[in-house]
């Protein structure tokens, strides 16, 4: 058996830069001889080979540090361990935490998110052990929907996925009540066939929060069958008064109600019928319809043009098309065509239907250049903007978001009010709609260019336009001025200058 996995012998080593190779060194390896028994070495060898086959060299290099820490832990605390699975997970993490405290290692660390917020992360060695145990544990041969973690591709049911947000699993493990967990599975399985995966995700979030409340306040409650109106009212009060309440309370309660209704239909839990009253769900907050100013857009675009060329292209194309970001990222390589000498683009909207609209020759050329770039780098692909890790999938929203947000913070790009820019990709769409109104296009044309199936939302773009506001209120403002001037008649002569100034406008 191989006792050392040298990085220089791995397939991905040749793709590293010279700087990365120099930083890594020729002797960098996973040394199995650091483990105390032959059985542990053999089990670890299989796990490391699996990681070599599935993750990048940079990730592997980071994991080598976690591996070495694990070996140090076993040398001190695991000398009696014959196989990694001899300890259950609770024992593993209890012993690991005790050892880390003895060694002065932090049990968690803070990481900064894309928007400057911080959140707590577990140390890498704990995640490494969890991945190792996942690999070594025998495969669960139960039907997928009976497991506590579902792999969506194995469920065997069609679901409404999101191509630019990578949902792979549905995890029920954080619902601590066994009965509640099994009932939730049945409701989710039903809803999964009719709802978008994003809605399913929000339903799970809502149930996990309810589960935490019940665990803390009512540990005897183990099933949805035990819920009643009094308990729900206590939970609603808890959500509105306790720290950590959901930011989007209406959305969470709406999804919780939808899930309960599904569970009620499947399991015939009559107590859930009418449990929610209409007043329990907060009214829809009035959305603030924002757009970028010309100055803000120039500052942001000046920085974007210095990014990696395909990222810069997708951001510029997104602005020029006025599409949703999901529609821009899923543009297909056959989207362009010509008719009667005019350039047209076919946009397959993820939310609604496909539509076609004319575009400028300059935009068509920019999209063609993006297509050529992807073809030269990845070969024939379905999408123009693809994931680096899997070119069969479109570029992931999180990857684009992370790069742009890091640029914004690195270059300290701020809006007109001095606040750091957010990643408001939908504000480009707002700006596009506003510009259409300023061109005095009719509502039907604006709706078609935005891909809307109705005229309902066009009024919001018109209200946002300063130019349109000025044009539409000019006559009203003139009449108001005349009324004010009439009120000045007969006043003292110091107001004469005001009258003269206003009359000359």
N, C-alpha and C positions, 0 to 999 in steps of 0.2 A: 504494500500500500504506500502511496505517495505520502510523505510526512511534511512536505513543504509545498505550498502553492505560490510560486514566484510570479509576481506581476509581469515580469519581462517575458514570461512564457504564455501569457494569456492573449487571446485573439485580439482584444481591443487595444493592446499596448501600442500597436503600430499607428493607431489613430491619434495618439496623444501628441501634443506639441513638444518641442525639444525642452522648453522651460518646464513643462509638467513632468517629463521623464527625468530631468535633472533633479527636480524637487523630490520625486519619488525615490530615486536611487535604484541601483541595480539589485540590491539585496532585499528589497521590500517583499515581504511574503506573509502568508498565514502559516505559522509554525505549529503544526499539530502536536509536536513533542512537548508543548507547554501544558497539554492536558494530562491529567494524572493516570488515566487508564486507556488500554487499547480500545475498549468498547466505546468510550467517549470520543476517541480519535476517529474511529470508523464512522460514528454517527455524524460527527462534525464535518468529516470529509464529504459526505453526501450533500450536506446542507451548503457548504461552501461552493461545491461544483454547481449546484442549482443556482446560487447567486451569481456565479461567474457567467452562466448561460443567460441570465435574465436581466441583469442590471448593468449600469455603466461602470467604467473603470473608476471614475471619480467617486461614485457612490461606494464602490468596493474599497477604495482607499480610505474613505471615512469610516467604513465599517471595521477596518482592521484595528482601529483604536478601540472600538467597542469589544472586539474579539479579545484583544490583549487584556482589557479590564476584566472580562469574564474569566479569563485564565488565571489572573491574579486572585480573583474571588474564590475560584475553585481550589487553588493551591492552599488557601487559608481556611476556607469554610466548607469545602466540598470533598474532602479527602475520602469520605466513606461512600461517595456517590458512584454507583456502577454504571447507570444509564441516566440520561438527561430526564427521562420520564419517570424516574423513581420518586421525584418530588412533583406534587401538583403545583398549579400556578400560584396559589395562595402561599404555599411554602417557599417557592422560588422568590417571590417578590418580598416576602417578609424577611427572609435571610439576606437578600440583596440590599434592602434598605438599612438593615442593622449594620452590615459591613460598610456601606457607604458612609453612614454616620461616624463609624469608628475611624474611617480614613479621611474624614473631613470633606467629603464630597457632597455637593448640594443634591437634594432629592428632586428638585425641579429647577428650571431656569426660564428666564423671560426671553421671549422672541418678539421682535417688532413685526407687525403686520404691514400689508400694503399701504394702509392709510395712516400709519404712524401709531396705531394702537398696539398695546402689548398684551400678550397672553402667555400663560404658563405651559411649558412643555416638559414631558418626562425625559430623563436622561437617556442618551442613546443606548446604553448597555441594557436598559429595561426593554426598550423596543426590540433590540437585537435578540434577547432571550425569548420574547414573545413570538417573533418570527421563527426562531429555531424550534420552539415547541409546536407551532402550527405545522411546520414541515414534518416533524417526527411523529406527531399523533396520527393514528390510523385513520384512513379516510372514512368520513361519515357516510354510510351507504343508505341512510334514510332518504325518503322522498324529499326533494329540495324544500318544499313548502312546510315541512315538519321541522326543519333546522332552525337554529336561532340566528343564523346569518345566511341570507339567500344570495346566491350568485344569479343575477338577473338573466344571464344568457342560458342558465340551466333550468329555469322555471318552466320553459315550454309554453309560455303564453305571450301573445303580442302585447307590447306595452309602448306607451308614448314617450320615447326617450328624447334626450336633448343632445344633438350632435356636437355642440360646442362646450358642453359641460359633461364631464365624464363620470356618469353614475354606473358603478359596477355591482354594488351590493346593497342590500337592505339589512340593517343590523337591528335586531330586537333585544340584544343582550342587556341593554341599560334599562329595560323594563323589569324591575326586580320582582314583581308579583307574578308567580307562575301562571295563575289563571288569567290575569290581565294580559300577559304576554301572548298566550295561546289564542285568546279571543281577538287580540289586535291582529295577529297573523291572518285570521280568517277575514277580517274586515279589509285589511290591506290587499289581500289576494284578490278580493272582489273588485276593489277600487282600482287596482293596478291595470285592469283590463279596459278601463274607461277614462282614467284621469292621467294627466301628464305626470311624469316622474317627479317634477318639482313639487306638485301638490302632495304626492305621496310622502316626500321628504318632510314637508311641513306638518303632515298628519303625525308622523313618527315623532317629530320634535314636540308636538302638543301632548302626545301620550307620555313621553318620557318626563315632561314637566309634571303632568298629573301624577305619574307614578312616584316621583320624588316627594310631592306633597303628601300623598297617601302614606308613604313609608315613614315620613316624619310625624304626621299628625294622626293618622288612622292606620296603624300597622295591621289591624284585624281585617281591613278591606283587601280582598284578593281577587275580586271579580267585578266586571261591569254590572253584573246582576245585583250587586249590593248597593249601587249608587242610587241616591234619591235626591229630591229637590233641595232639601235642607243641606245636604253635603255639597251639592253643586254651588249653592249660594255662598257657602263658606269658602269654596275654592275660588270663586269669582272675586270675593273680597280679598283673599290672599294675593291673587294676581295683581290687583289694583293698588295694594298697599305695601307689599313686601318688596325688599330690594331684589333686583334681578328679574323684575317683571318683564315680559316680552315687549320689545319695541313696537311690534306690529300686532297688537292685541286682537284687533278685529280679524285679521287673517288667521291667527292661531285658533281663535275660538270657532271661526267658521269651519276650519278643517277638522277640529275636534268633533264638532256637531255632525259633520258629514260622515266621519268614521263611525261615530256612535250609531247613526242611522243605518249604516251598512251592517254593523254587528247586530243591531236589533232585528233586521230583516232575516239574516242568516240563522241566528240562534233563537229568534222569537223571544227576545228579552223585552217584555211589555213595559218594564220600568223605564226604559230609555225613550219610549214614545212621548214626545212633547216635553222632555226633560228641560230642554232649552226653551226659553221664552224670547220673543222678538226683542225685548228690551235688554236682554243679556249681551247682545252683540252690539258693540259701539258703532255709531254711524260712520259712514265713510268720510275720512278727513278730506277736506278740499285740497287737492294737489296743487303745489306751487309749480306753475309752468315756466321753466327757466330756459334761457338760451345764452350763448356766449356773445359778448360784445365783439366788435371788429378788432379792437386792440387786444383783447384776451386771446382771440383766435390767432392773431399774428404772433403773439409771444409763444403760444403753445406749438404752433406749426414750425416756427423757427427752430425749436428744439427737436421736434419730431424728425425733421429732415436730416438730422445728424445721427439718427438711429440706424440700425442694420437695415439694408435697403428694402427687403421685403416687408419688414414691419412698418417702415415709413410708407410704403405703397398701400398697404391695407388701410392705414389710418387716413391717407389722403383720398383713396377711393371711397372709403366709408363716408367721408364728408361730402364728396361730390355726388354720390348716389342718393343720400338722404334715407338710407335703409336702416332697419334695426341691425344691431351688431351681429346677431345670430344669422341674419340673412346675408350680410357681407361675408362672414367667415365661411358660409356654405355655398358661395358662388361656385358654380361648376365650370369646368374648362370648356364646355360647349355653350356657354351662356350668351356669347356674342354672335350676331348675324346681321345681315343687311337686307333691306327691302326698299326698292325704288331709290337706291343710292343713299339711304339714310341708315345710320348706325343704330341698332336696337339691342337691348339686353333683356334676357329672360331671368327673372328673379323668382326663385322658388322660396316663398316665405314659409318659415317653420310654423308660425302661428296661424296663418290662414292659407290662402291659395297662391298659385303661381300667377304672375302678371308680367306684362311686357311694356317697356317704355323706351322712348328715344333718348339717346345720350350724345354728347358732343364727340367730335372726331378725336379731340385731345384725350378725353376720358377713355375712349375705346382703345387708343394707342397705349395708354398707361396700363389698362387691364391686359392687353396683349403682351406687354412686356412682363407683367407678373406671371402670366401663363408660361411664357418661354423660360423664365427663371426657374419655376417649379419643375418644368419638364427636363431642363438640363441638369438639375440637382437630384431629382427623385425619379425621373422617368415618367411614364404615362400614369396620371392620377385622375381621380374623379373630381377632386376639388382644386381650386386655384391656390388657396392658402391652406397648407397642410401642417399636421403635427410633425415636429422633428422626430419624435419617438416612433410614430406610426403614420407614415404618409398615406395610408388608406383612410385615415380619419381627417376631418378638417382641423385647422388650428384651434386649440382650446382657448376659450375665453380667459381662463385664469392665467395662461402663459402670456397672452397679449397684455392683460391688465397688469401683471407683475412687472413687465418690462417698462411699460409707460409710467407706472407709478414710481418705479425706481428712478427713472429719468427726471420726473417732476421734483422729487425730493433731492436728487443729486444736484440739480441745477437751480433749485429753489424757485420754481416758477409759480407766480402768484396771480390771483385774479385782480380785478379793478379795486376791490375792497381790501387788498393786502393779505387775503387768506390764501393758504396753499391750495393749489388746484386739486380737485377730485378727479376721478376717472369717469367723467360723465359722457359716455359714448352716445347716449340717447339725446343729449343736448345738441349734437350735430344734426340730428333729425329735426329737432325743434327749429334750429337755425335755418335748415333747408326749407321747411314749411313757411317760415316767416319771409324768407326771400321770395318765395313764389307769390305770396300775397302782395308784396311790394312791386311785383311785376304786373299787378292788376289782372292776374289770371282768374277765370271764374272758378267757383267752388268745385264743380265737377272735374275740371282739369287738374286742380290741385290734389283732389282725392285720388285720382288715377295715378298721378306721378308719385304719390306717397304710398300707393298700394292699398289704400283704404277701400272697403267695400261700400261705405256710405259717406254722406257729407257731414255727419254729426260733429266730428272733431275739427273740421276746417275752421270753425269760428274761433277756436282757441289760438290758432296761428295768426288770425287776423287781429285779435286783441293784443297779441304780443308785439306787433309791429309798431314802432314809434312813428314811422313814416305814414303808415296807413291811419294811425290814430290822428296824426296832424292833418291829413287830407280830409278825413271824415268829420272832423270837429271844427274845421276852419270856419264854416258858415255859422255854426253855433257860437263860436267864440266871438265872431264879428257882431252877431246880434247882442250878445251879452255886453260887449263894449259899448254899443249904442245905448243900451239901457242904463249903464253906469253913467254915461255922459249926460243923459237926460236928468239923472238924479243930481248932477252937479250944477244944473241951471239955477241961477239965483244965489249961489254960494259966493263967498267972498272972493276977491280977485286973485288971492294966492292960488286958487284952483284953475285959473285961466290957462296957465302953462300946461297943466295936465290935459286939459281939453284940447289944446292946440297940438300937443304931442300925439294924443290918441287919434285926433282927426286926421293927422297927416300920415298915419300908418296904412 
